[in-house]
Amino acid sequence: MLNLMKAENLKFKRTFSRKLIFLGPLGLILLSFTFGFGYYQINAFNWWYTLIYPGCIALFAALSNQKDGNKKLKYQNLYTVPVDLRASWLAKMGVAAFYALMSCGVVLLGIILGTGIKGFVWQGTTLPLSDTILPMILGMAVVFLTSVWEIPLCFILAKKFGFLGAVLLNVGVGTVGGVLLAEQGFWFMMPYSWTSRAMCPVLGIRPNNLLVEPGSPLLDMSVVPVAVVLSLALCAALTLLCVRWFSKKEAA
């Protein structure tokens, strides 16, 4: 599997997918640093997981699908080699997950560095940088874990609806669902709300980019493991569905 992932990774050498790992986060950091004012970190996190990150995930999956599934290849390169198709698709999703994780790491590094440059301001209050790093690391880890299910979903969307369809659906539904339903009692029924709901207690950020009021039930940390477990379970189910579906496709 590791060799397949290495081979898959080599396909994207000097491509937009590799550049996107840095372009998306750097654009976010620049935007947040310029317009974030005293809430630089809050804006950076919120804009990342509600808007930009879903777009990056969709692009990683759509570009990977486009690499082998374009009109010229039509997956011929996968069907004509003596490799288990299930393993090939797992490798594709594994590389996309790795790129997504790296992009989260770039954002985290940018937020930490920006926090120091902006004068150690955290949630509008002056705090030592050492007091803010752990919450930021935890927050970004939760963002990745509660969003990981989107990776196999976007492979399915890219195959069914094409490049643009995957991006528009994941970003559009993700943004609306995450913002509107995260504070509802049935938040756990909407996968796109899991990240936004978990960020309420982890970072004290509401989906609408405002701070959670002290004493609010939104600060209940018990929702975090629930969101993570739900995300991992859905990721496993969608991965199994995706691998089975793609492995049964026949070369045209």
Beta strands, then each sheet from edge to edge (+ up, - down):
strand 1: 121-122
strand 2: 125-126
sheet 1: 1+ 2-
end
